[in-house]
Amino acid sequence: MELKRKPHWLKIKLPLGANYRNVKQIVAEHGLHTICSSGQCPNMGECWGAGTATFMILGEICTRSCKFCATRTGKPLPLDPEEPFKLAESVKLMGLKHAVITSVDRDDLKDGGANHWALTIREVKKVNPGITIEVLIPDFDNRPELIELVANAKPEIISHNLETVERLTPLVRSRASYQASIDVIRKISASGSVSKSGIMLGLGETHDEILKTMDNLVEAGCEIFTMGQYLQPSKAHLPVVEYIHPDEFALLKTEGLLRGFRIVESAPLVRSSYHAEKHIC
């Protein structure tokens, strides 16, 4: 199937500048992974050029095979016990005041990688006093004790993405369920952490389904919500059903704020960590 031609509003700035090269060099020298490159993020040039990056821990191979995601899937390598320390030092070298961390799913591990998550958050904070952290976590099979492990490490924002509306979830996500993810958001909110979630548009969802998703998240205590255009990573992934016009994203932002979210990021190139440093209270 041919990839649908992108409209003019999805043009991406080319990576350039000294900051971009510096971030790229630090990531390479410390053997780190970023969702910026693994996920083919359209904002990599802008973010790396500004000296920021979203780090990906627990390796670069995911145990799930979601139909939208460009991250490699298969049998992961063993955890790198030095990863938390490498990441903490890299954040220090970059001079970051706010760090965003995500991970692949590690269903092969008994704790889903939750202990490694907690160690990483604590180490980054120890080496970088005063830093704020946003984490984008897996669903950990909706196990409360694992979500609590991450929350107890005290990241400022805990994000978990729904990715799409309820009807399309079985098509888009390989293992996670819509209701389980709503429950994860509810547990994050109940922990006292700021909760955040996001979805992709253009997969065939309806306007009413988007509004229902917003209502479900607000009811679960979600404070921050992101919406961006789904972009097909390759011919092996789900095709784009529709390119959503920027005006529609703007209207949906208004709807989200009216429904009770504290912050809504809604535009074609928005991704979960886009402008994340501005979401700290």
Secondary structure, 3 states (H helix, E strand, C coil): CCCCCCCHHHCCCCCCCHHHHHHHHHHHHCCCEEHHHHCCCCCHHHHHHCCCCEEEECCCEECCCCCCCCCEECCCCCCCCCHHHHHHHHHHHHCCCEEEEEECCCCCCCCCCHHHHHHHHHHHHHHCCCCEEEEECCCHHHCHHHHHHHHHCCCCEEECCCECCCCCHHHHCCCCCHHHHHHHHHHHHHCCCEEEEEEEECCCCCHHHHHHHHHHHHHCCCCEEEEEECCCCCCCCCCCCCCCCHHHHHHHHHHHHHHCCCEEEECCCCCCCCCHHHHCC
